[in-house]
Amino acid sequence: MVTTRVEQRDVPHWRSGVGTVQSLQSTVLRPQVDGVLTEVLFEEGQKVRKGQLLARIDDRAIRAGLGGAQAALVRDRATLDAARSDLSRLQHLSSDQLVSRQMLEQQAATVQQLQATGRGNQAAVDAAQVQLSYTRIVAPMDGRIGLRQVDPGNLVRASDSQGLVTVQQTDPISVVFALPQDALPQLRQALAAGDAQVQALDREGGQLLAEGTLQVIDNQVDEASGTVRLRARFSNESDQLWPGQLVSVRVRTGQSKGALVLDAAAIQRGVQGSFVYRVVADGSVESLPVTVGEQGGGQVVVHGELRVGDVVVRDGQSRLRPGTVVAEAKPAAAPAAVRRGAAP
């Protein structure tokens, strides 16, 4: 027979689900002006920085339009300066009653008209400069660039729905998942306390990919499934998480302090519920009912009459009955995960 001892330690509570990795920000870069795509300055799949120049559109027509608007602005400013000089001269002559009031008012109106024309020309210059800036396509944020949809030399239009390329923010990154609605009280409490630890694991749940924190609980429960959607945020410097990837998710919702823990293999199930075989002083075993709590990592939290240090049988229980004497009832070595204090 192989035995194990009951231990006492703090045990975290976890809720598990399946989630999808999602970028916190995803942008499709679309042209905002019509023209020929002259340059593509990125490699597909590369990481880019915010503000990095990614592509250029032919800007010759826009530059020509900008030059014309700037020339008109200079011309009208010169005309306005001359009109202001004439108005000033007429105002001096008017004080000596050498010009009529009507002539003075007409010149003042001319100045106002030229001022309005100047503001319109300045607006035309500003609009042309904005159009010119659209010929330089830059990364809107740090992220990773996707597959190019348009090759250099093609005509692109602002009305194109396909876009040139997509940029996904990958660090930090998020995982969206769902848990049963009965977990809401614990989830809200953990979120309010700011210590809602979340682990992302591979699909089989064996390899830890990243650790993050719970960020958002959705504002409604899905009536069809009885679940609530959540979003967790992860640091992703090593690109362990990839947008669209399916992962297993564990959320820490609290912990049991000073819980009694033993190997899950020691738990037996009978007609009246769960029980264990405890080794007593004379080397025989007794059947002791227990209530099973949190489980994980081959360990289980138990409630009942067990005490810290009690020896229970974890292998060979099928040959036992209450009162059976157990030969060489030696406690098995604790698993490495338990010795390190890992969560069950």
BALOBA-1460 file (C-alpha; in Angstrom, 3 decimals):
// residues 344
<rec num="1" residu="m" x="0.000" y="0.000" z="0.000"/>
<rec num="2" residu="v" x="1.125" y="3.539" z="-0.739"/>
<rec num="3" residu="t" x="0.142" y="6.264" z="1.671"/>
<rec num="4" residu="t" x="0.281" y="10.022" z="1.842"/>
<rec num="5" residu="r" x="-0.086" y="12.627" z="4.573"/>
<rec num="6" residu="v" x="-2.652" y="15.367" z="4.925"/>
<rec num="7" residu="e" x="-1.047" y="18.806" z="4.597"/>
<rec num="8" residu="q" x="-2.257" y="22.274" z="5.492"/>
<rec num="9" residu="r" x="-1.616" y="25.302" z="3.292"/>
<rec num="10" residu="d" x="-3.294" y="28.211" z="1.521"/>
<rec num="11" residu="v" x="-5.002" y="27.033" z="-1.667"/>
<rec num="12" residu="p" x="-6.047" y="29.401" z="-4.474"/>
<rec num="13" residu="h" x="-9.462" y="29.015" z="-6.092"/>
<rec num="14" residu="w" x="-9.498" y="28.807" z="-9.888"/>
<rec num="15" residu="r" x="-12.239" y="28.895" z="-12.512"/>
<rec num="16" residu="s" x="-11.368" y="27.485" z="-15.936"/>
<rec num="17" residu="g" x="-12.605" y="28.143" z="-19.453"/>
<rec num="18" residu="v" x="-11.581" y="28.451" z="-23.083"/>
<rec num="19" residu="g" x="-10.762" y="31.781" z="-24.696"/>
<rec num="20" residu="t" x="-9.604" y="33.468" z="-27.872"/>
<rec num="21" residu="v" x="-6.563" y="35.722" z="-28.073"/>
<rec num="22" residu="q" x="-7.515" y="39.170" z="-29.373"/>
<rec num="23" residu="s" x="-5.484" y="42.249" z="-30.161"/>
<rec num="24" residu="l" x="-6.259" y="45.214" z="-27.918"/>
<rec num="25" residu="q" x="-6.165" y="47.388" z="-31.027"/>
<rec num="26" residu="s" x="-6.394" y="46.378" z="-34.683"/>
<rec num="27" residu="t" x="-6.324" y="48.830" z="-37.586"/>
<rec num="28" residu="v" x="-6.869" y="48.308" z="-41.304"/>
<rec num="29" residu="l" x="-4.747" y="50.882" z="-43.135"/>
<rec num="30" residu="r" x="-6.818" y="52.299" z="-45.984"/>
<rec num="31" residu="p" x="-5.864" y="55.066" z="-48.438"/>
<rec num="32" residu="q" x="-7.516" y="58.413" z="-47.717"/>
<rec num="33" residu="v" x="-6.660" y="59.892" z="-51.133"/>
<rec num="34" residu="d" x="-6.755" y="58.509" z="-54.667"/>
<rec num="35" residu="g" x="-3.440" y="57.809" z="-56.371"/>
<rec num="36" residu="v" x="-0.838" y="55.285" z="-57.400"/>
<rec num="37" residu="l" x="0.852" y="53.332" z="-54.598"/>
<rec num="38" residu="t" x="4.484" y="54.211" z="-55.284"/>
<rec num="39" residu="e" x="6.330" y="52.650" z="-52.321"/>
<rec num="40" residu="v" x="5.819" y="49.908" z="-49.739"/>
<rec num="41" residu="l" x="8.350" y="50.292" z="-46.933"/>
<rec num="42" residu="f" x="7.605" y="47.282" z="-44.727"/>
<rec num="43" residu="e" x="8.128" y="43.530" z="-44.703"/>
<rec num="44" residu="e" x="5.071" y="41.382" z="-44.148"/>
<rec num="45" residu="g" x="4.895" y="40.114" z="-40.578"/>
<rec num="46" residu="q" x="7.429" y="42.566" z="-39.149"/>
<rec num="47" residu="k" x="6.999" y="44.559" z="-35.968"/>
<rec num="48" residu="v" x="6.431" y="48.284" z="-36.476"/>
<rec num="49" residu="r" x="6.534" y="51.342" z="-34.245"/>
<rec num="50" residu="k" x="3.912" y="54.060" z="-33.938"/>
<rec num="51" residu="g" x="4.505" y="56.749" z="-36.573"/>
<rec num="52" residu="q" x="6.763" y="54.539" z="-38.722"/>
<rec num="53" residu="l" x="6.381" y="55.271" z="-42.454"/>
<rec num="54" residu="l" x="4.887" y="52.211" z="-44.154"/>
<rec num="55" residu="a" x="3.901" y="53.330" z="-47.667"/>
<rec num="56" residu="r" x="3.688" y="56.319" z="-50.025"/>
<rec num="57" residu="i" x="1.083" y="57.350" z="-52.593"/>
<rec num="58" residu="d" x="1.966" y="59.515" z="-55.624"/>
<rec num="59" residu="d" x="1.659" y="63.096" z="-54.362"/>
<rec num="60" residu="r" x="2.521" y="65.153" z="-57.475"/>
<rec num="61" residu="a" x="-1.025" y="66.287" z="-58.247"/>
<rec num="62" residu="i" x="-1.670" y="67.220" z="-54.618"/>
<rec num="63" residu="r" x="1.600" y="69.165" z="-54.403"/>
<rec num="64" residu="a" x="0.635" y="71.063" z="-57.547"/>
<rec num="65" residu="g" x="-2.738" y="71.925" z="-56.042"/>
<rec num="66" residu="l" x="-1.054" y="73.022" z="-52.820"/>
<rec num="67" residu="g" x="1.313" y="75.279" z="-54.771"/>
<rec num="68" residu="g" x="-1.619" y="76.922" z="-56.557"/>
<rec num="69" residu="a" x="-3.466" y="77.522" z="-53.275"/>
<rec num="70" residu="q" x="-0.361" y="79.024" z="-51.669"/>
<rec num="71" residu="a" x="0.166" y="81.342" z="-54.678"/>
<rec num="72" residu="a" x="-3.445" y="82.532" z="-54.494"/>
<rec num="73" residu="l" x="-3.026" y="83.177" z="-50.768"/>
<rec num="74" residu="v" x="0.099" y="85.294" z="-51.346"/>
<rec num="75" residu="r" x="-1.628" y="87.243" z="-54.146"/>
<rec num="76" residu="d" x="-4.712" y="88.001" z="-52.067"/>
<rec num="77" residu="r" x="-2.619" y="89.045" z="-49.077"/>
<rec num="78" residu="a" x="-0.812" y="91.578" z="-51.280"/>
<rec num="79" residu="t" x="-4.149" y="92.861" z="-52.588"/>
<rec num="80" residu="l" x="-5.447" y="93.128" z="-49.022"/>
<rec num="81" residu="d" x="-2.377" y="95.100" z="-47.923"/>
<rec num="82" residu="a" x="-2.913" y="97.567" z="-50.793"/>
<rec num="83" residu="a" x="-6.610" y="97.922" z="-49.933"/>
<rec num="84" residu="r" x="-5.775" y="98.593" z="-46.290"/>
<rec num="85" residu="s" x="-3.322" y="101.306" z="-47.337"/>
<rec num="86" residu="d" x="-6.005" y="102.934" z="-49.504"/>
<rec num="87" residu="l" x="-8.473" y="102.765" z="-46.610"/>
<rec num="88" residu="s" x="-5.991" y="104.399" z="-44.247"/>
<rec num="89" residu="r" x="-5.342" y="107.212" z="-46.743"/>
<rec num="90" residu="l" x="-9.070" y="107.803" z="-47.274"/>
<rec num="91" residu="q" x="-9.619" y="107.923" z="-43.502"/>
<rec num="92" residu="h" x="-7.067" y="110.743" z="-43.214"/>
<rec num="93" residu="l" x="-8.655" y="112.638" z="-46.112"/>
<rec num="94" residu="s" x="-12.096" y="112.079" z="-44.624"/>
<rec num="95" residu="s" x="-11.086" y="113.885" z="-41.451"/>
<rec num="96" residu="d" x="-10.488" y="116.982" z="-43.607"/>
<rec num="97" residu="q" x="-13.731" y="116.305" z="-45.491"/>
<rec num="98" residu="l" x="-11.808" y="115.849" z="-48.765"/>
<rec num="99" residu="v" x="-13.570" y="112.533" z="-49.651"/>
<rec num="100" residu="s" x="-17.177" y="111.473" z="-49.346"/>
<rec num="101" residu="r" x="-18.428" y="109.155" z="-46.632"/>
<rec num="102" residu="q" x="-19.724" y="106.810" z="-49.347"/>
<rec num="103" residu="m" x="-16.242" y="106.352" z="-50.828"/>
<rec num="104" residu="l" x="-14.833" y="105.592" z="-47.374"/>
<rec num="105" residu="e" x="-17.499" y="102.958" z="-46.666"/>
<rec num="106" residu="q" x="-16.959" y="101.313" z="-50.067"/>
<rec num="107" residu="q" x="-13.248" y="100.980" z="-49.398"/>
<rec num="108" residu="a" x="-13.890" y="99.519" z="-45.931"/>
<rec num="109" residu="a" x="-16.226" y="96.939" z="-47.508"/>
<rec num="110" residu="t" x="-13.530" y="96.073" z="-50.066"/>
<rec num="111" residu="v" x="-11.068" y="95.389" z="-47.235"/>
<rec num="112" residu="q" x="-13.573" y="93.087" z="-45.505"/>
<rec num="113" residu="q" x="-14.204" y="91.176" z="-48.740"/>
<rec num="114" residu="l" x="-10.489" y="90.679" z="-49.279"/>
<rec num="115" residu="q" x="-10.099" y="89.479" z="-45.676"/>
<rec num="116" residu="a" x="-12.811" y="86.865" z="-46.258"/>
<rec num="117" residu="t" x="-11.130" y="85.814" z="-49.506"/>
<rec num="118" residu="g" x="-7.846" y="85.438" z="-47.644"/>
<rec num="119" residu="r" x="-9.446" y="83.201" z="-45.032"/>
<rec num="120" residu="g" x="-10.891" y="81.042" z="-47.793"/>
<rec num="121" residu="n" x="-7.489" y="80.757" z="-49.464"/>
<rec num="122" residu="q" x="-5.874" y="79.825" z="-46.140"/>
<rec num="123" residu="a" x="-8.477" y="77.091" z="-45.700"/>
<rec num="124" residu="a" x="-7.663" y="75.801" z="-49.203"/>
<rec num="125" residu="v" x="-3.964" y="75.664" z="-48.289"/>
<rec num="126" residu="d" x="-4.733" y="73.817" z="-45.042"/>
<rec num="127" residu="a" x="-6.938" y="71.300" z="-46.876"/>
<rec num="128" residu="a" x="-4.241" y="70.666" z="-49.491"/>
<rec num="129" residu="q" x="-1.661" y="70.107" z="-46.738"/>
<rec num="130" residu="v" x="-3.967" y="67.559" z="-45.089"/>
<rec num="131" residu="q" x="-4.411" y="65.782" z="-48.425"/>
<rec num="132" residu="l" x="-0.635" y="65.771" z="-48.864"/>
<rec num="133" residu="s" x="-0.169" y="64.188" z="-45.412"/>
<rec num="134" residu="y" x="-2.516" y="61.372" z="-46.482"/>
<rec num="135" residu="t" x="-0.008" y="60.302" z="-49.145"/>
<rec num="136" residu="r" x="2.290" y="59.144" z="-46.315"/>
<rec num="137" residu="i" x="0.792" y="56.054" z="-44.637"/>
<rec num="138" residu="v" x="2.210" y="55.520" z="-41.140"/>
<rec num="139" residu="a" x="1.697" y="52.953" z="-38.383"/>
<rec num="140" residu="p" x="-1.015" y="54.156" z="-35.968"/>
<rec num="141" residu="m" x="0.479" y="52.206" z="-33.034"/>
<rec num="142" residu="d" x="3.177" y="49.733" z="-32.072"/>
<rec num="143" residu="g" x="2.296" y="46.295" z="-33.371"/>
<rec num="144" residu="r" x="2.820" y="43.598" z="-35.940"/>
<rec num="145" residu="i" x="1.943" y="44.064" z="-39.593"/>
<rec num="146" residu="g" x="0.022" y="41.472" z="-41.588"/>
<rec num="147" residu="l" x="-0.079" y="40.372" z="-45.217"/>
<rec num="148" residu="r" x="0.033" y="43.086" z="-47.888"/>
<rec num="149" residu="q" x="-3.168" y="43.354" z="-49.918"/>
<rec num="150" residu="v" x="-1.953" y="45.755" z="-52.648"/>
<rec num="151" residu="d" x="1.341" y="45.800" z="-54.559"/>
<rec num="152" residu="p" x="3.260" y="48.958" z="-55.554"/>
<rec num="153" residu="g" x="2.173" y="50.434" z="-58.884"/>
<rec num="154" residu="n" x="-1.541" y="49.823" z="-58.355"/>
<rec num="155" residu="l" x="-4.077" y="52.626" z="-58.258"/>
<rec num="156" residu="v" x="-5.671" y="52.934" z="-54.832"/>
<rec num="157" residu="r" x="-8.765" y="54.911" z="-53.932"/>
<rec num="158" residu="a" x="-10.171" y="56.301" z="-50.715"/>
<rec num="159" residu="s" x="-13.341" y="54.306" z="-51.412"/>
<rec num="160" residu="d" x="-11.478" y="50.961" z="-51.409"/>
<rec num="161" residu="s" x="-12.883" y="48.714" z="-48.661"/>
<rec num="162" residu="q" x="-10.117" y="46.113" z="-48.701"/>
<rec num="163" residu="g" x="-7.337" y="48.290" z="-47.320"/>
<rec num="164" residu="l" x="-3.604" y="48.021" z="-47.833"/>
<rec num="165" residu="v" x="-2.599" y="46.019" z="-44.759"/>
<rec num="166" residu="t" x="-3.631" y="45.353" z="-41.150"/>
<rec num="167" residu="v" x="-1.648" y="46.310" z="-38.041"/>
<rec num="168" residu="q" x="-2.352" y="44.370" z="-34.832"/>
<rec num="169" residu="q" x="-1.178" y="45.459" z="-31.406"/>
<rec num="170" residu="t" x="0.406" y="42.345" z="-29.882"/>
<rec num="171" residu="d" x="2.027" y="43.634" z="-26.682"/>
<rec num="172" residu="p" x="0.098" y="43.937" z="-24.482"/>
<rec num="173" residu="i" x="-2.586" y="41.590" z="-25.762"/>
<rec num="174" residu="s" x="-5.910" y="40.274" z="-24.475"/>
<rec num="175" residu="v" x="-7.826" y="37.016" z="-24.163"/>
<rec num="176" residu="v" x="-11.628" y="37.006" z="-24.309"/>
<rec num="177" residu="f" x="-13.368" y="34.055" z="-22.653"/>
<rec num="178" residu="a" x="-16.588" y="33.056" z="-20.919"/>
<rec num="179" residu="l" x="-17.373" y="31.575" z="-17.508"/>
<rec num="180" residu="p" x="-20.645" y="30.400" z="-15.931"/>
<rec num="181" residu="q" x="-22.769" y="33.148" z="-14.417"/>
<rec num="182" residu="d" x="-22.550" y="31.573" z="-10.943"/>
<rec num="183" residu="a" x="-18.906" y="32.718" z="-10.849"/>
<rec num="184" residu="l" x="-19.920" y="36.391" z="-11.100"/>
<rec num="185" residu="p" x="-19.802" y="37.225" z="-7.354"/>
<rec num="186" residu="q" x="-16.278" y="35.836" z="-6.966"/>
<rec num="187" residu="l" x="-15.136" y="37.427" z="-10.230"/>
<rec num="188" residu="r" x="-16.478" y="40.859" z="-9.297"/>
<rec num="189" residu="q" x="-14.898" y="40.647" z="-5.857"/>
<rec num="190" residu="a" x="-11.526" y="39.647" z="-7.320"/>
<rec num="191" residu="l" x="-11.717" y="42.394" z="-9.956"/>
<rec num="192" residu="a" x="-12.569" y="45.028" z="-7.342"/>
<rec num="193" residu="a" x="-9.637" y="43.894" z="-5.190"/>
<rec num="194" residu="g" x="-7.294" y="44.209" z="-8.175"/>
<rec num="195" residu="d" x="-5.783" y="40.748" z="-7.700"/>
<rec num="196" residu="a" x="-7.696" y="38.686" z="-10.270"/>
<rec num="197" residu="q" x="-4.776" y="36.680" z="-11.638"/>
<rec num="198" residu="v" x="-5.363" y="34.983" z="-15.000"/>
<rec num="199" residu="q" x="-3.294" y="32.248" z="-16.621"/>
<rec num="200" residu="a" x="-3.331" y="31.414" z="-20.328"/>
<rec num="201" residu="l" x="-2.342" y="27.845" z="-21.176"/>
<rec num="202" residu="d" x="-2.156" y="25.793" z="-24.353"/>
<rec num="203" residu="r" x="-5.266" y="23.965" z="-25.557"/>
<rec num="204" residu="e" x="-4.407" y="20.852" z="-23.542"/>
<rec num="205" residu="g" x="-3.990" y="22.999" z="-20.434"/>
<rec num="206" residu="g" x="-0.509" y="21.702" z="-19.677"/>
<rec num="207" residu="q" x="1.881" y="24.462" z="-20.756"/>
<rec num="208" residu="l" x="1.662" y="27.911" z="-19.196"/>
<rec num="209" residu="l" x="1.883" y="30.532" z="-21.957"/>
<rec num="210" residu="a" x="1.405" y="33.793" z="-20.059"/>
<rec num="211" residu="e" x="0.128" y="35.305" z="-16.823"/>
<rec num="212" residu="g" x="-2.001" y="38.421" z="-16.727"/>
<rec num="213" residu="t" x="-4.874" y="40.109" z="-14.929"/>
<rec num="214" residu="l" x="-8.621" y="40.310" z="-15.393"/>
<rec num="215" residu="q" x="-9.557" y="43.675" z="-16.913"/>
<rec num="216" residu="v" x="-13.255" y="43.669" z="-17.797"/>
<rec num="217" residu="i" x="-16.441" y="41.763" z="-16.999"/>
<rec num="218" residu="d" x="-19.112" y="42.190" z="-19.664"/>
<rec num="219" residu="n" x="-22.219" y="44.154" z="-18.703"/>
<rec num="220" residu="q" x="-24.649" y="41.311" z="-19.359"/>
<rec num="221" residu="v" x="-25.033" y="37.549" z="-19.134"/>
<rec num="222" residu="d" x="-25.655" y="35.580" z="-22.313"/>
<rec num="223" residu="e" x="-29.200" y="34.269" z="-21.828"/>
<rec num="224" residu="a" x="-28.698" y="31.349" z="-24.205"/>
<rec num="225" residu="s" x="-25.563" y="29.926" z="-22.580"/>
<rec num="226" residu="g" x="-25.812" y="31.311" z="-19.038"/>
<rec num="227" residu="t" x="-22.248" y="32.597" z="-19.265"/>
<rec num="228" residu="v" x="-20.608" y="35.992" z="-18.973"/>
<rec num="229" residu="r" x="-17.787" y="37.206" z="-21.207"/>
<rec num="230" residu="l" x="-14.545" y="38.501" z="-19.708"/>
<rec num="231" residu="r" x="-11.368" y="40.092" z="-20.992"/>
<rec num="232" residu="a" x="-7.917" y="39.555" z="-19.483"/>
<rec num="233" residu="r" x="-4.780" y="41.479" z="-20.379"/>
<rec num="234" residu="f" x="-1.320" y="39.953" z="-20.785"/>
<rec num="235" residu="s" x="2.213" y="41.167" z="-21.382"/>
<rec num="236" residu="n" x="3.346" y="39.480" z="-24.590"/>
<rec num="237" residu="e" x="6.956" y="40.471" z="-25.227"/>
<rec num="238" residu="s" x="7.903" y="36.949" z="-26.326"/>
<rec num="239" residu="d" x="4.838" y="36.573" z="-28.608"/>
<rec num="240" residu="q" x="3.598" y="33.485" z="-26.774"/>
<rec num="241" residu="l" x="0.052" y="34.630" z="-27.531"/>
<rec num="242" residu="w" x="-1.084" y="35.234" z="-31.118"/>
<rec num="243" residu="p" x="-4.289" y="36.977" z="-32.264"/>
<rec num="244" residu="g" x="-6.980" y="34.404" z="-33.046"/>
<rec num="245" residu="q" x="-5.286" y="31.638" z="-31.030"/>
<rec num="246" residu="l" x="-7.485" y="29.385" z="-28.861"/>
<rec num="247" residu="v" x="-6.179" y="28.918" z="-25.309"/>
<rec num="248" residu="s" x="-7.247" y="27.439" z="-22.001"/>
<rec num="249" residu="v" x="-7.809" y="30.072" z="-19.313"/>
<rec num="250" residu="r" x="-7.716" y="29.920" z="-15.505"/>
<rec num="251" residu="v" x="-8.917" y="32.804" z="-13.320"/>
<rec num="252" residu="r" x="-7.992" y="33.025" z="-9.658"/>
<rec num="253" residu="t" x="-11.132" y="34.010" z="-7.751"/>
<rec num="254" residu="g" x="-9.863" y="33.739" z="-4.173"/>
<rec num="255" residu="q" x="-8.182" y="31.306" z="-1.812"/>
<rec num="256" residu="s" x="-8.829" y="29.020" z="1.129"/>
<rec num="257" residu="k" x="-6.449" y="29.824" z="3.977"/>
<rec num="258" residu="g" x="-5.125" y="26.911" z="5.989"/>
<rec num="259" residu="a" x="-6.944" y="24.323" z="3.885"/>
<rec num="260" residu="l" x="-6.350" y="20.584" z="4.298"/>
<rec num="261" residu="v" x="-4.856" y="19.102" z="1.130"/>
<rec num="262" residu="l" x="-4.048" y="15.565" z="0.013"/>
<rec num="263" residu="d" x="-3.476" y="13.596" z="-3.170"/>
<rec num="264" residu="a" x="-6.634" y="13.305" z="-5.270"/>
<rec num="265" residu="a" x="-5.891" y="9.583" z="-5.708"/>
<rec num="266" residu="a" x="-6.708" y="9.053" z="-2.029"/>
<rec num="267" residu="i" x="-10.360" y="10.008" z="-2.531"/>
<rec num="268" residu="q" x="-12.756" y="7.066" z="-2.851"/>
<rec num="269" residu="r" x="-16.417" y="7.301" z="-3.825"/>
<rec num="270" residu="g" x="-19.147" y="5.149" z="-2.380"/>
<rec num="271" residu="v" x="-22.917" y="5.026" z="-2.070"/>
<rec num="272" residu="q" x="-22.873" y="7.557" z="0.758"/>
<rec num="273" residu="g" x="-20.379" y="9.907" z="-0.887"/>
<rec num="274" residu="s" x="-16.638" y="10.503" z="-0.847"/>
<rec num="275" residu="f" x="-14.381" y="8.936" z="1.774"/>
<rec num="276" residu="v" x="-10.741" y="8.076" z="2.499"/>
<rec num="277" residu="y" x="-8.989" y="5.229" z="4.296"/>
<rec num="278" residu="r" x="-7.114" y="6.704" z="7.266"/>
<rec num="279" residu="v" x="-4.375" y="4.677" z="8.932"/>
<rec num="280" residu="v" x="-4.816" y="4.624" z="12.712"/>
<rec num="281" residu="a" x="-2.319" y="3.914" z="15.493"/>
<rec num="282" residu="d" x="-2.488" y="0.101" z="15.349"/>
<rec num="283" residu="g" x="-1.744" y="0.069" z="11.608"/>
<rec num="284" residu="s" x="-5.303" y="-0.695" z="10.554"/>
<rec num="285" residu="v" x="-7.470" y="1.546" z="8.397"/>
<rec num="286" residu="e" x="-10.799" y="3.216" z="8.992"/>
<rec num="287" residu="s" x="-13.230" y="4.674" z="6.471"/>
<rec num="288" residu="l" x="-13.645" y="8.393" z="6.999"/>
<rec num="289" residu="p" x="-16.206" y="10.494" z="5.052"/>
<rec num="290" residu="v" x="-14.903" y="13.712" z="3.494"/>
<rec num="291" residu="t" x="-16.237" y="16.579" z="1.417"/>
<rec num="292" residu="v" x="-14.174" y="17.440" z="-1.640"/>
<rec num="293" residu="g" x="-13.368" y="21.088" z="-2.394"/>
<rec num="294" residu="e" x="-10.983" y="22.733" z="-4.872"/>
<rec num="295" residu="q" x="-9.101" y="20.358" z="-7.170"/>
<rec num="296" residu="g" x="-6.130" y="20.711" z="-9.480"/>
<rec num="297" residu="g" x="-2.636" y="19.493" z="-10.174"/>
<rec num="298" residu="g" x="-3.396" y="16.068" z="-8.706"/>
<rec num="299" residu="q" x="-4.279" y="17.609" z="-5.332"/>
<rec num="300" residu="v" x="-7.627" y="18.185" z="-3.652"/>
<rec num="301" residu="v" x="-8.938" y="20.227" z="-0.723"/>
<rec num="302" residu="v" x="-10.907" y="18.132" z="1.778"/>
<rec num="303" residu="h" x="-13.308" y="18.989" z="4.590"/>
<rec num="304" residu="g" x="-14.268" y="16.617" z="7.370"/>
<rec num="305" residu="e" x="-12.657" y="14.934" z="10.379"/>
<rec num="306" residu="l" x="-9.157" y="14.685" z="8.907"/>
<rec num="307" residu="r" x="-6.312" y="16.452" z="10.696"/>
<rec num="308" residu="v" x="-2.948" y="17.743" z="9.558"/>
<rec num="309" residu="g" x="-0.442" y="14.895" z="9.441"/>
<rec num="310" residu="d" x="-3.035" y="12.117" z="9.170"/>
<rec num="311" residu="v" x="-1.845" y="9.216" z="7.020"/>
<rec num="312" residu="v" x="-4.268" y="8.064" z="4.320"/>
<rec num="313" residu="v" x="-3.998" y="5.385" z="1.659"/>
<rec num="314" residu="r" x="-3.567" y="6.695" z="-1.887"/>
<rec num="315" residu="d" x="-3.017" y="3.434" z="-3.809"/>
<rec num="316" residu="g" x="-4.437" y="-0.079" z="-3.426"/>
<rec num="317" residu="q" x="-7.699" y="0.909" z="-1.744"/>
<rec num="318" residu="s" x="-9.668" y="-1.745" z="-3.663"/>
<rec num="319" residu="r" x="-8.230" y="-4.440" z="-1.367"/>
<rec num="320" residu="l" x="-9.102" y="-2.618" z="1.844"/>
<rec num="321" residu="r" x="-11.978" y="-2.818" z="4.280"/>
<rec num="322" residu="p" x="-12.366" y="-0.958" z="7.589"/>
<rec num="323" residu="g" x="-10.112" y="-2.689" z="10.118"/>
<rec num="324" residu="t" x="-7.673" y="-4.070" z="7.539"/>
<rec num="325" residu="v" x="-4.073" y="-3.863" z="8.750"/>
<rec num="326" residu="v" x="-1.850" y="-2.059" z="6.270"/>
<rec num="327" residu="a" x="1.666" y="-3.414" z="5.879"/>
<rec num="328" residu="e" x="4.501" y="-0.907" z="5.612"/>
<rec num="329" residu="a" x="2.206" y="2.106" z="5.562"/>
<rec num="330" residu="k" x="4.843" y="4.640" z="4.506"/>
<rec num="331" residu="p" x="3.869" y="8.126" z="3.347"/>
<rec num="332" residu="a" x="4.726" y="8.751" z="-0.286"/>
<rec num="333" residu="a" x="7.073" y="11.581" z="-1.157"/>
<rec num="334" residu="a" x="5.179" y="14.802" z="-1.771"/>
<rec num="335" residu="p" x="4.961" y="15.823" z="-5.431"/>
<rec num="336" residu="a" x="7.466" y="18.464" z="-6.541"/>
<rec num="337" residu="a" x="4.663" y="20.924" z="-7.238"/>
<rec num="338" residu="v" x="3.479" y="20.662" z="-3.620"/>
<rec num="339" residu="r" x="6.986" y="21.056" z="-2.209"/>
<rec num="340" residu="r" x="7.326" y="24.270" z="-4.191"/>
<rec num="341" residu="g" x="3.999" y="25.485" z="-2.896"/>
<rec num="342" residu="a" x="2.363" y="25.452" z="-6.331"/>
<rec num="343" residu="a" x="-1.379" y="25.950" z="-6.570"/>
<rec num="344" residu="p" x="-3.458" y="22.786" z="-6.963"/>
